[in-house]
Amino acid sequence: MTQAPTTELAAFFADAAALLGLSRPAGQCFAAVWHSAAPPDADALMATTGLSRSAVSTALKELREAGLVQANRLPGTRREGFTAPSDPWALLRLHLALRLRRDVAPMLDRLRLLRAAGDDARVAEMADMIEMVAQWLARLSSATPDTLAAEIAPQKTEPRGKKKKKKG
């Protein structure tokens, strides 16, 4: 049996799912999978979330298509258990890849068509900028968690010209 996520955690992931273009049930199922000590199957997710079988099935399909959960056969059964990365940096990478596929790539395709159809310098500049954003997101979504953290985290350096005085 899966460990039930707190109500606040399930609500957080349901809200976050909506921001990612996923359904609230997908967020609730993700919370249960992510918080679980052992890979839950669909029946355990139904019990944990209180969702119907069809809502859980649809949510799991969404999560699998987004790359947020993986299905694996549970030992000794014919059921599939679901897992999600526990590392928040891995989740961020998956989110960036999802945004690139769902939002940025279609927008870039449309701008490329507009650029090819006309001779507008502003459209070409916009297409170039979105192309750079797409390349940047692709680099971030394929980076290791440590590289991603270093790219995003602010650099902790001492201001130049100010040296710490030594006691002594």
Secondary structure, DSSP 8 states (H G I E B T S, - for coil): ------HHHHHHHHHHHHHTT--HHHHHHHHHHHH-SS---HHHHHHHH---HHHHHHHHHHHHHHTS-EEEE-TTSS-EEEE----HHHHHHHHHHHHIIIIIHHHHHHHHHHHHH---HHHHHHHHHHHHHHHHHHHHHHS-HHHHHHHHS------TT-------
